[in-house]
């Protein structure tokens, strides 16, 4: 079973895996959680502002993410959120992909 599937198990659901039937393609139970992954371009161009008083595209992205995080914490604290930067100079991810930095895992 993949790691993300464990988030969608409901309480009391057994750990054993059932074989998928060929006609249904497998069934998942919805536990009332949403998952949202923010993919943010972190290349050099994202850090260049158009004017002196304007935010960079990267800063605007971060403000958007902060706003969604705040909203989700208040309205539905069971939801899963993740932030992934791509085009980075440093790597930090579970499968060692180059130029991918996982700031917040699901």
Secondary structure as GFF3:
##gff-version 3
##sequence-region A 1 106
A	DSSP	three_ten_helix	4	8	.	.	.	ID=ss1
A	DSSP	beta_strand	35	41	.	.	.	ID=ss2
A	DSSP	three_ten_helix	44	47	.	.	.	ID=ss3
A	DSSP	alpha_helix	57	75	.	.	.	ID=ss4
A	DSSP	beta_strand	80	86	.	.	.	ID=ss5
A	DSSP	beta_strand	100	104	.	.	.	ID=ss6
###
